[in-house]
Every structure is written in C-alpha cells, then in structure tokens.
Amino acid sequence: MQAAQRLQDTLSPSNRTLSKNSGSGRPGPNRKPQFQLKSMLKNKEMQAALGSGLLMLMAWGVSHWWQWLSVILYVVSYALGGWSKAREGVETLIREHDLDVNLLMIAASLGAAAIGYWNEGAMLIFIFALSGALESYTTERSSKDISELMALKPETALRLSREGTETVGIEQLLPGDLLLVKPGELIPADGRISKGVSAVNQASITGESVPVNKVEGDEVYAGTINGEGVLYVEVSQSSEDTLFSKIIRMVEEAQTEVPDSQRFIKTFESVYARIVVAVTLIVIAGAPIALGWTWAAAFYKAMVFLVVASPCALVSSIMPVMLSAISNRARRGILFKGGAHVENMALTSVVAFDKTGTLTMGSPVVTDWITAAEYDADELLHIVATIESYSLHPLARAIVAKAETELGQRELLPTEHVQALTGWGMEGIIGGVKWKIGRTDVLDGPSPLAEPEWMESRARLEAEGKTVSIILADDRIAGMLALRDELRPQAQESVKRLQAQGIRVVMLTGDRPETAAVIAEQAGVDAVYAGLMPEDKVSHIRMLREQYGHVVMVGDGVNDAPALTAATVGLGMGMHGSGAALEVADVVLMNDGIEEIAPTIALARKAQRVVKQNMIFAVSVIFLLVISNFVQDIALPFGVIGHEGSTILVILNGLRLLRS
C-alpha cells in the first residue's frame, strides 16, 4: 500500500521527473555462443602448453644442424611448459612436506635430459602441461555460468520518493523501497512489481532460456534483466538476503567441497609418490650391483619407471568428471554446492518429497470458510488475516489474499505477541483474546473441542483433498477454513521418471492423512507419511536411510530444514523456498523444476560410471607400462606417450558430461 502511494505521488505532475542516470546496474551482456576451441585457447595454461610443444618441435627440427640452438630451445620449452607444475610441486613440498605427481613429472623430464633424451623430456613436459591445461579448462567451464552471473551483479538502483528519483547503491536498499527499472536494465533487488508489464530474462538465476512475462504483483529477482517495459518494483529483500547473493554464497561453498573419492585419491597420491621415488632410487643404485646393469642403463630404466608409474591419470579421474557434471546441471538451473553431492546423489535409493510448494504449486486458495454462530464471518476473517499477515507461509498468504479480496484494503488490527508455532500454525493476541490458527490435530483424541459438527466438517473437507485449519479464540473453536493446493503439472511425470530408475518415491507432510492421501494418489508416490512435525520428518528420513539406503529430501520450507540436513542429499526449492531451506540444502533447484530431479540423478550415476571407467583404465595402463618397462624394455618416448596419453583420455572422457 505504501509503495503504491509513493508510486502515485512520484507520477503526479509535480514530481514527474526522472534522473538522467539510469542507475540500475549494467545491462545484460549480449551472450553469443562461443566456439569451444576458441574458448579453450584463451586458457593461459593451454597457451603455455601449446607454446612448449611448438618449441619442442622447433628444437627437434634444428637438432641435426645446430645442436647448441636445439638445446636452448629445449630449455625454453621445459621452462614454459613446466614452470607452473614445478612451482605447484615445490609449494606442496615446502608447505605440506609432501610429494605430489607434479614433482615426479618434473624430475622424470630433467632425468631424461640429463642422459641426453632432450626431446623425450620435452615431450613429457608438453603432454603433462597439456593434460593440466585440460583439467584447468574443465574447472573454468564448471564455474563459467557462475562467473557470468557474478558479472551481472547490480551496483546501483533508481529509488523513487516524493521528491523524485535518486541513484543509490544496492547496499542502501531496504524492504519497502520503490524502484524504477528501465527497459534493458538489470533488476537491482528482489521484489514485487507495483506497476508495469515486461518480459524478464531470468536465465542467470533459474536457467530458463525464455524470458518470463511479469505483471503487477509478480516477484522479480536481483540480477535478472528487464525486457522492453518499464517496471516499478517494491523491494522485498535487502541486498545481502537476495536470491542472487545466496547463489554466490553457495557457489563459494561449492568451490571448497570435494567428493570423498577425491580425498582418498589425494591421500593415496602422497603415499604412492613416495613409493615411486623409493623404487626409482633402488633401481638406480641397486640394479648395477644386483643385476649387473650399467649405470646408464639403470638410470634410463629408472626414468622410464618414474614416468609410467606416476599416477597422473588416476589423479585426474575424478574432479574433471564432477566439475563437468556440476556445469552441465548449472545450465539447467540445478546448483550443486560441491562435487561430494554429485557423488552422493548417484547412490540415491529413495526420493522424499515435502508436499506443499514441492509436489504442489505452493499457492493454495481458501475454498471454505466456516464460522461459529457467535462470530461474524467478516470480522473473524479480518482477525485471522491480521495474524497471518506476519507469516510468509503459503497458507497464510492465501488467507490474507482472501481477506483483501472480500474485505478490501483494511488496516491491520492492533496485535500483541504474534509468533509462529513451528509445525502447527500462528498465534497472537487481539483485543485481549489469544487467537490461534493452525492444524486440526487439537480435535484428535479425548479433546473437549471434538464436537460432532466440527469433526464432520473436517472429515468432509479432507475427503475432498483440502487442507483444513482450525481457528481458536482462547482455546474455543471460532471457525474452520479449508484450502486447496493444486498438484504441480509436472509432478506425476517427475515421479514416474524416478520410479523408472528404480527409485522409491515417498511424500512427507504435516497435513492430515486424509488430505495427504488425495495428493499422494494424484502424484503416484509409493508411500505417504502424514501428520508429521519437523522432528517427525527427521525420524522418517533416518528410518528410510536405514531401510533403503541413501535418501534425497526435497523441500522448501523452514520446517523442512532439519529433514534436508538429515538426508544424504538435501534438495531445496530455489524460487520460492525459505532462506533456511536454501542454506542447509546441498543442491538447489533454482527454477523449482522438480522434473529435473530424475535427469540429475541419472547424470550423477553416469558420472560415477565415468569415474570408475577412468580409474580402471588408469590403473590398467600404469600396470601394463610398468610390467612392459622391466620385461620388454619399452623406450622412454613410448612410456611418455602411453602414460600422459592415458591422462588426456581420462580428462576428455570426463569432459563428455558437459554435453550429456
């Protein structure tokens, strides 16, 4: 109401002045599809690797005529391709007192040069640098969408007041401020449209490729791009609480989260590297004595072993796959907070859905309003709407919407001690009377409130698939209301696709069994657990984990947060989910598209298969090359190509998930 009044004041003839500075931040970039190779060549590590390879070819080409020039070119090739990896290896050695694969490769290439195999050493450096560049490119691709999103961060906004317009930083915006957003500008804050119609490009937030038409009353989000219309937006969230800011925080978490398998490989790499170095030294020092080899032959054999036994391919088997999967899903509006959750989601046996706002639209409407004889229906509606106006729950918004429709814009009644009763409803004191609006479980058991007429009304309404709430005045029944929340159009198909993958689908809800059963039947879930408090949902999640294994919990409300935490993977609804649910969720559906859950699980399972393929392939290549080195006397160039070639192959195998 206040925003609407300010809008009217601003648009009056005396105040119809606009600042020349648009202020709503930078316009959205013109995103043209880039050729993948061109993007890859911009990677600095890739440029260094290719430069090293070019110098290696030049050195080889002139080696028959100018030996001294050849050596100089090889030295520069070594430095260009190996500097970055050498620095990483030395830093690991100094800071963590540990060996890693980088030092093994540098040592092997320098060893090859020491016995005159300059070209083989340069080839090792080149292929090793190339594999590292590919892995770096994978990491860049995984964060590409996020980088573009952060580039869209609004900086300023045009705030309207009775005096006209002013340009302010987004950190100065407060809930209730009214903003002007011109065509083509970034929307600077989360809010609701007070006036105007436009198509808004929400791709940066939800992954939707088609702009969404927005009209008065619709929600808009910071970082999205206004289309051709002029919008007046009432701010609903401060800058640090916007959906945009939450995404950035979640991405920062994702960058530090690694899967358990990667942690194991990291530990294994350290131990394995020590073993490889020890065996190399034994071959150099012991083979001439024990086997009668010449020192040169022993050193050569040791260098080949150092190359082929290094775990490069094994180390690169996991993270490129996980990062590719995360990038793939980010383009579909599914944001993982880390690779560990991709790994866990692949193990899913059960998907547990909350009902309201998850399987259903989350926008219920009041269908029935029953008032006790001693109360006036309009006055009771006014009282209930006043208390529910302090809640953001979908059922509360439906009651307030009914009051605005039937009673018009009335002032809120003076209210004291308003609070949410977690898992039940709302209460507050108006006119000295304590009012409570919430679940009808107070009628159950030997309750003095369980009068036949109210019991019959509840049974009838619940049989129709409606959610029923009771209104209490000082613990006496003042009325009853029923709401209906329609099933999401994609819910049935989403459940079927999960079941087709062998996944059991259940529904957990605080609604009464009768109401929940109707929605469960429509959705086609395997089981429904109703009448649950938040702690009951946690108990059921634990029970499902014990009985079936790994559980994904899908929810959107504050009361779902404990269950999201208890599940193997917590999946939050990003568009209309509560802040608490988004904070504790491991994966966020930015466009609330539950139809993407089944494809996401399928991709996670594919990622696990690719990881297993990579690891088996890497271990097999290492084993065959090591055996061949001591049995068949393979040449160093073949060892380099075989080992580093396998590293490149496992990385490329992981990159396939970018387009799956």
N, C-alpha and C positions, 0 to 999 in steps of 0.2 A: 504493500500500500504506500509506504513512504517513497519507495523507488518510483512508483507510478506518479506520485505527486511531484517529485523532483523533475521527472521527465516532462510533465505538463508545464511546470514553471520554466524549464530550460527552453522549451519550444515556443513559449509565448513570444509575441513580437518584441518585447523589450529585451529579451535575453537570447534572441536567435542569432548568436554569434559563435563562430567556430574558430578554434586555433588553427593557424596555418600548418603547424607541426602535427602530423597525424599521430605520432606518439605510440601507436600500439605495437611497436616492435617491427622487426624486419619482415617483408613479405616472404611468402614461401618460395623456396628455390624452384627453378624450373627443372624438375627431375627428368632428365633424358636417360634412357637405358644406355649403359656404357658397355663397350665390348670387354669381355672378361680379361683377355690377354693384355689389353691396354692398361687396365686397372692393375694387373699383376706386375707389369713392367715398371709401374710407379713405385713399387716397393723398394726401399733403399737396399735391403739385404739381397733382393733379387738382382738389382743393378750391380752390386759388388760381386755377387757370384758369377754373373754373366761376364763382367769385366775380367775376373780371374780366369775364366775359361778362354776368353779371347786372347789374353796374354799368354796362356799356356800353348795355344795353337801357334801363335807368332813365334814363341821360343822354340817350339819343335820344328817349325818351318825353317828357321835360320841356323839351327844347331849344326848342320852339315857344312856351313860356310864360316860362321862367326861364333865360335864356342863361347867366347867371353860375353858377347851380346846375348846369347841364349841364356847364360847363367843369370845375367842381370834381369832379363825379362821373367825368368822363373822366380827369382827372389821377389820381384814386384808382384807377381801373380800370387805367390804364397802370402805376402803381406796383405794384399787387397782382399783375398778370399778368406784368409784365416784369422785376421786381426780380431774380428768380433767374437768368434768362438774361443780364441785363445784368451781374450780378456775375461769371458764368462767363466772359463775353466780355472783361471788364476784366482778370480774373485771367490769362486766356490772353495778353492783350496785354502785361501787365506782366511775367509770369514767362517767357513764351516769345517775347516780342517778335513776336507773330504775330496775324493777323486770323482770326476764325472766323465762322461763319454767325450766331452769336448777336448779335455787334455789328452785322452787316449788317441784321438784322431790327429791332433797336432803333433804328438810325439811320434806317431807312425809316419807321418809325412816328412818330418825332419829326419827321422831314421832312414827313410828311403833316399832322401837327398844326400845323407852322409855317406852312403855306399854307391853314389853315382846314379841313382834312379830318380833324376830330377823330374822327368815327365810323369812318372808314376805317382810321385809325391804331390805334384801339382794337380794331377787328375783326382787324387784323393781329396785334396783341399777343395777343388771345384765342385765335385759331386756332393761332398759333405755340406758345403756352403749352400748349394742349390737345394738340398733337402731341408736345410734350416730355413731357407727363404720361403719354401713352400709351406712349411709349418707356420711361419710368421704370417704369411698371406692368409692362411686359414683363420688365425686369430683375428686379423684385421677384418676379414669378411664376417666373422661372428659378431663383431661389435659395430658393423657398418650402419645397420639400421639405428642403433642407439646413438652413434655419433651424429647422424643426420638429425635425430630427434633433439639432441642437445644443442645443435646449431640453430634449432627453431625456438630456443628458449626466449620468451618475450623479455624485453628490457624495460619498456615504458608503456604507459596507458593514458588515454584521454578520459579524465574523470569529469563528470558533469556536476554542476552545483547551481545554486540560484544566481550566482554571479556570472555564469557562463561555463567555459571549459578550461581545464588546466592539465598540463602534461606532468605526470608523476611517475616515479619509479615503481615497479610492481611490488616492491617490498613495503610500500606505503599503503597499499590497498587493504581495505578492511571489509568484512562481510557487510552487505547493505549498500556499499558504494555503487553508483550508477556509471557505466562506461559507454562510450561511443566507439564502435568498431566499424571502420570504413571498409568498402569493398577491397578484397585482395590483401587485407592486413591480418596479422596474427591476432587471435583472441588472447588477451593478456592474462585472464584469470578464469577459474571455474566459476560458473554462474548460471543464471536462468534468464532467458530472453524476456525483457519487459515490453519491447516493441520492435517490430521488424520481421521480415521474412528473407531467408537466404539459404543457399546450399553451402554446407560447411564440409571441408575436406578434413576428415578425422583419421587419415591413414597413419599419421605419425603416432597416434595413440592406440587405435583399435586394429589397424591393419586393413581396414575396409578400403577397397580400391575405388569405390564410387562415392562421391560427395553425398551427404545426407541432408535432406531438406529439413530446415528448422523453422519453427513458427513461435509465436508468443507462448511462453510457458515452458518451452523445451529447454533442457540442460545443454550447456556447451562447456568445452574444456580448454584450459590454457594450452597453448602450443598448436592448436588446430587453426586452419586457415579459412577465413571468411570468403564467401564467393562474391556474387555480384550485388548483393543487397546491403543496405545499411542496417546495423543491429545496435540496439540499446540493451546492454547486459547488466543485470544486477549481480554483484559479486556474492558468492556463497562461501568461498574459502579464502583464507589468507594465502600468500604466495608459497609459504613452506608446507602448506597442507594440500596443495592442489594434486590432482592425479598425476600431472606431469612431474612434480617434484618427487612423488612416491616412486614413479618409474625409475628416475635417476638413482634414487637411493637403493632400489632393488638391483639395478644393474651394477652398482658399486659392490654390492654383496656378491653378485654372480661372478665378478672378476677374481674373487679370492677363494671361491668354493671349487674344490676339485673332487672327483669321484674317489672312492676307496681304492679301486683298482689302480688308479694313477699314483696314489700314495704308496701302495705296495711296490709298484714298479720303480718309484723314486728311491725307496729303501733298498730294493734289490739291485738297482744300478750301482749304488755305492759299494755294496759288498762284492758284486760281480766285477767291478772295475779293479778292485784290489787283487782279486784272484787272477785277472788277466795280466796285470802288471807283474805279479809274482811269477806266473808261468813264463812270461816273456823273459824275465831276468834269469830264470832257471835254464831256459833253452839257450840263452846267450852264454851263460857261464858254465852250464853243466854238460851240454851236448858235445863240445870238443873233448872233454875229459871222458865222459861215459860212452859216447858213440864214435869217437874218433873223427868228428866233423872238423873241417877247417873253421877258423873263427869267422871268416867272411860268410861261409855257408850257414853257420849257426845264426849269425846276425840277420841274414836275409830271411831265413825261415822264421825267426822271431818276429821280424817286421810284418811278414805276411800274416802270422798268427795274430799279432796285435790289431791288424786291420780287420780280418774276417771274424774275430771273436768279439769285437766291440758290439755292445747291444743297441746300436743306433736305431735299427728298425723296430726293435722291441719297445724302446722308449717312446718312439713315435706312433705306436699302435693305438693309443687311447685318446689323447686330448684332441688331435685333429678331428677325430670322429665325433666326439662330444660337442666340440665347438661348431662343427658343421650342422649337427642336429639342432643345436640351440639357434643358430642363424636361420635355418630353414623354418623353424616354428615361429621365430620372431616376425617373419614376413607374413605369417597368418594370424598375428595378434595373440600368440601364446608366449609369455615371457617366463623363461626358466631363471631361477636365481642361482643356478650353478650346475655344472656337469654331473654332480653327485645325484641330482634329482632325475636326470635323464636315465642314469643307471638304475635308480630305484623304481622309476615308472615302468621300466621294461619288465619288472618282476611282478606286475600287478595281477592279483587274483580276484580282487573284489573292488568295485567302484561303489562308494556310498554317497548318495545324493541327499542333501537337505531338500526340503520341498519348496517352501516359499522363496521366490526370487531365483530359484535354481532350476528345478524342473518346471515350475510355474513362472508366469510372467513377472510376478512380484509387484503387480499393480492391481490389487483387488478393489472391488467396489462393494459398497454396502447394498445388500439386496433386501434385507428385512430389518425393521425397527419395531420392537415390541416394548411397550411402556406399561408399567404397573398402573393400576387405576388411580392412585393418588397423585400421579405426576403428569404434568403437561408435556406432551411429546416434544414441542419446540424448545421449551426451557431445559428439558433433560438433554437434548441434543446440544444446546449451547454450552451446558456444563461439561459434558463429556468431550466436546471438541476443544474447549479451553484447556483441559488437562492433556489431551492427546497432542495438542499443538507443540508441546515440549518434547515430543518424541519424533525420531526420524524413521521409525518402523513403518513398513508399507501399510500395515493395517491401520496405524494411527493416521497416516496421510489420507487414507480412504475415508476415514470418519471426518476429518477436517474438510475434505473436499465435499462431502455430503452436506455439511453444515453451511459451507459457503454457497452451495447451490440452492439450498432450501431457505436459509435464513438471511442471505446476503452478507455484506461486509459489516459484521458486528464487532464491537470492541471486545477484547478478551476480558473475562471476569477476574476480579482480584483473587489471586491464588497463593496458597502457602504450602511449603513442604512438598513440592512436587518431586517425585522420584520414580525411576523405573525399577520395577520388581523383576530382577533378572529371571528370564524363563517363564514369567507369568503375565505381567502387564504393567499398568501405570496406576499411581495413586496420587492424590493431592487433596488439600483442604480448601473448600469454597463455602463461604457463609457459615463457618463453624462445623460443617459436615465433612467427614472423611469419605471421599469418593474413591472407589477402586473399579478399574475396568480391566478385565483380563480373562483368562481361561476359565471354563465352566467346571473344572475339577472340584470346585468347592461344593458342588451338588452331589458328589460321589460319597458313598459310604453312609454311615449314620449321621447325616448332616441335617440340622434343623431347617436349612434352606431348601431341602429337596422336596419342594411342594409339587404335587402331581402336574399342575398346569405348566410349570416351568420345565419339568422333566419331559413332558410330552412335546413341548415346543422344541426343546433341544434335539430330541430324537428325530423329529420330523425334518428339521433343518439339516442335521448331519446326514440323514439318509439321502438328501439332495446334493451331497458333496460340498456343503458350505462350511466355512469356519465360523464357529459360534463363540461369542464373547458375552460375558455377563457384566452387568452394571450394579455395583453395590453402594448403598448410602448408609454409612455407619453399620456395616455388616447386615443390612437388609436389602433384599432384591428390589432394585428400582426399574430394571428393564433388562432386555436382552437384544443383541443385534447379531446379524449374520452377514458374512462377506463371502464372496466367491472370487477365487483367483484362477484364471484360465491356464490350462497347460500350455507350455511353450510349443509352437508349431513344430519345432524340430525335435521335441523330446522323445517321441515314440521311435523315430528313426535312429536317434542317437543311442537309445537303449538297445535296439536291435543290433546295431553295428558292434556294440560292446559284447553282447551275448554271442555274436557270430565269431568273436575272437576267443571264446571260451571263458569269458569273464562274467562273474556273478554280479548282478546289479541289485542293490538294496536301497531303500529310502529310510532316512532317519528324520523324524519330525516331532515337534512339540504339539502338533494337532492331535485331536482325539482320534481313536482308531477308526471310527465310522467315517469321518471326513477324509482321513488319510487313505482309507481303503479305496475310495472312489478315484482319487488321483492316481494311486498306485495301479489300479486296474487300467485306467486310461493310458498310463505311461508304459505298462507292460513289464514292470520290475519283477524280480524274482522273489523278493521279500520286503515287508514293510514293518518298521518298528515305530510305533506312535506313542504320543503322550510323554515324550522324553524331555527332561530338564537338561541343561548343558552338561552336567556331570553324568547323566544317563547316556548321553551320546558318546562321551569318552569311554564309558564302560562297554558299550556295544562295539565301538571301534576296536577296543582291546580284545573283546570276545571274537570278533571276526578275524583279527590277526592270528589269534591262537588256533582258530578252527580252519581257516583257509590260507593264511599266509599274508602276503603284502596287500595293503589296503590303500586306495586313493580316496580321500574325502573331498567332496565338492560342496562348498558352502559360500554364503555371502554375508551373514550377519555376525554381530558381536557374540551371540550365543553359540555360533559355530566355531569360534576361535579355539576353544580347548580341544575340540574334536579334530580340527585341522592340524593342531600340534601333535595329537596322539597318533594320527595316521602315518603310514610310511611316507606318503606324499600328500601334502595339503594343497588343494587347488582352489584358489579364490576367484570370485567373480569381480572383474576389474571395473566395469562401467558403473554399477550401482551397489557394489559391495561396500561394507563398512571399512573404516580405516584399520580396525583391529584385525579383521579377516585378511586384509591385504598385507599387513605387517607380518603375520605368522605364516602366511601361505608360502609354499615352496615354488609353486607355479601359479601364474595369474592369467586368466582369460580376459584380455583387455576389451574384447567386444562381447563378452558374456556368451560366446558361441559354444554351447555345450556339444554341438555337432562335431567340433574339432577334437574332442577328447579321445575318441576311438582312433582317428588318424595319428594323433600324437603318441598314443601308446604303441601303435603299430610301428611308427618311426623309431621310438625308443628301443623296441625289440629288434628292429633292423640294425640299429646302431650297435647293440650288443652282439649281434651275429657278425657284423663287420669287425668289431674289436677282436672277437675270437678267431676270425679268419686271419686277421693281421698278426696276431700273436703266434698262432700255429705256423703261419708262413715264415715269420721272422725267426722263430726258434729252429725251424727245419733248415732254413738257409744257413744260419750260423753253424749248426751241427754238421751239415754236409761240407761246408767250406773248411771247417777245422779238420775234419777227417781227411778231406782231399789234400790239405796242406801237408800233412805228415805222411800220407800214403802215396799220393800221386805227384807231389811236388809241383803244385799249381804256381804259376807265375804271379808276381805281385800285381800286374795290371788286371788279370782275371779276378784276383781277390778283391781289388778295389771296385771293379765294375759289379761283381756279384754282390758284395756286401752293401755298398752305397746304392746300387740299383734297387735292392730289396727295400731300402729305406724310402726311396722315392715312390716305389709302388704302393707301400702301405699308406703313405700320406695321400697319394692320388685316390686310393680306394676309399679313404675317409672323406675326401672332397666330393665324392659322388652324392653324399647325403645333402649337399647344398641344393640339389635339384630334385630330390626324391619327392 
